[in-house]
Amino acid sequence: MTLPISLEFFPPKTDEGAAKLRAARQQLYALKPEFCSVTFGAGGSTQEGTLQSVREIMAEGFPAAPHLSCIGQTHDSIRERLSAYAAAGIRRIVALRGDLPSGYGLGGEFRYASDLVAFIRGETGRQFRLEVAAYPEVHPQARTPEGDLAAFVAKVEAGADAGITQYFFNADAYLRYVEELRKRGVEVPIVPGIMPITSSTQLLRFSDACGAEIPRWIRLRLQGFGDDSASIKAFGLDVVTALCDRLRGEGVPGLHFYTMNQANATLEICRRLGL
């Protein structure tokens, strides 16, 4: 059974990182991704690197989508960015609220991702396909789960085409989240974000920062492996493959892999799934 795959990368900061990312992409293209997305640093700090990576991916023959965050931005700055994307032949954007670099006040002319989606639609009509973020385990800054669901509904009402979720390891959280959105009339695809487990320290750090829940049994098993990276990777492959298999059985519209600019774990999970 085929299942659409998409891949996420971050813009490399060094020439060595850029070379490693190119090599990883060449391996991952075997999965025939529907598109590749490239992240955007806090306050737009990597925007040139983001656009450069997107251009490279498109030159390699695959659709690519830059992340575009709006916090701290003005209407004019976003308008300029949209113009640059259109000129580069980009037709897909991951539209996010984003984070400001630490030490900055709020500023800018956008408060929420739904404001950005509405602005893009007002400026460019249906020129871009817009993906937005979804949080099955509730956005860490949301006051209530109900408010978080309402925020996603607002993004769809503003014109979002699909959601990509924060990564999770509890399939039931995702399934309940989608069910709640369907009850509220949301029909767009909600694609689960998948984080391969290759390093326990990295995973714990990321999860604490973004509010993704690591089930206690997974956390304890990872801690029990200590510095045994081979065991961590083997365990991670088993856990994430089982998660993807369950999600596929539930009829998800695709899988979006947070590759961390590495190929091996994503390739092995997809190989085990027959993808």
KAURTA-V404284 format. One record per pair of residues at least 24 apart in sequence whose ideal C-beta (glycine too) atoms are under 7 Angstrom apart, sorted by the first residue. I is the first residue (numbers start at 1). J is the second residue. If there is no record, write none. Layout:
I/J, I/J
//
This chain:
3/248, 3/254, 3/255, 3/275, 4/34, 4/253, 4/254, 5/31, 5/33, 5/34, 5/254, 5/255, 5/257, 5/270, 5/275, 6/33, 6/34, 6/35, 6/36, 6/37, 6/254, 6/256, 7/33, 7/36, 7/257, 7/259, 8/37, 8/39, 8/256, 8/257, 8/258, 8/259, 9/36, 9/38, 9/53, 9/259, 9/261, 10/39, 10/261, 11/38, 11/46, 11/49, 11/50, 11/53, 12/261, 20/261, 21/261, 24/259, 24/261, 24/262, 24/263, 25/57, 25/60, 27/263, 27/267, 28/259, 28/263, 28/266, 28/267, 29/62, 31/270, 31/275, 33/62, 34/254, 35/62, 35/63, 35/64, 35/65, 35/92, 36/62, 36/64, 37/65, 37/67, 37/94, 38/64, 38/66, 38/67, 39/67, 40/66, 40/67, 40/68, 40/69, 40/98, 42/98, 42/99, 42/100, 42/101, 43/72, 43/100, 43/101, 43/104, 44/69, 44/73, 45/101, 51/84, 51/88, 54/90, 55/88, 58/89, 63/92, 65/92, 65/93, 65/94, 65/131, 66/90, 66/93, 67/94, 67/96, 68/93, 68/94, 68/95, 68/96, 69/96, 69/97, 69/98, 70/97, 70/98, 70/110, 70/113, 70/115, 70/116, 71/97, 71/98, 71/99, 71/100, 71/108, 71/110, 72/100, 72/104, 72/107, 72/108, 73/108, 73/110, 74/108, 74/109, 75/109, 75/119, 78/119, 79/123, 82/120, 82/123, 82/124, 86/127, 91/128, 91/129, 92/128, 92/129, 93/120, 93/128, 93/130, 94/131, 94/164, 95/120, 95/130, 95/132, 96/133, 112/151, 113/155, 114/154, 114/155, 114/158, 117/155, 117/158, 117/159, 117/160, 118/158, 118/159, 121/158, 121/159, 129/161, 130/159, 130/160, 130/161, 131/161, 131/162, 131/164, 132/160, 132/163, 133/163, 133/164, 133/166, 134/163, 134/164, 134/165, 134/190, 135/165, 135/166, 136/165, 136/166, 136/168, 136/173, 136/174, 136/177, 137/168, 137/173, 137/211, 137/212, 137/213, 139/211, 140/210, 140/211, 149/180, 149/181, 149/184, 152/181, 153/184, 153/186, 156/186, 156/188, 160/188, 161/188, 162/188, 162/189, 162/191, 163/188, 163/190, 163/191, 164/191, 164/193, 164/256, 165/190, 165/191, 165/192, 165/193, 166/193, 166/210, 166/212, 167/193, 167/194, 167/195, 167/212, 167/258, 168/212, 168/213, 169/214, 169/215, 169/218, 169/239, 169/243, 170/213, 170/215, 171/243, 171/246, 171/247, 175/250, 189/253, 191/253, 191/254, 191/256, 192/247, 192/252, 192/255, 192/256, 193/256, 193/258, 194/240, 194/244, 194/255, 194/256, 194/257, 194/258, 195/258, 196/236, 196/240, 196/257, 196/265, 196/266, 196/269, 197/232, 197/236, 197/239, 197/240, 198/233, 198/236, 198/262, 198/265, 199/232, 200/225, 200/232, 236/265, 237/265, 237/268, 237/269, 240/269, 241/269, 241/272, 241/273, 244/269, 244/273, 245/273, 248/273
//
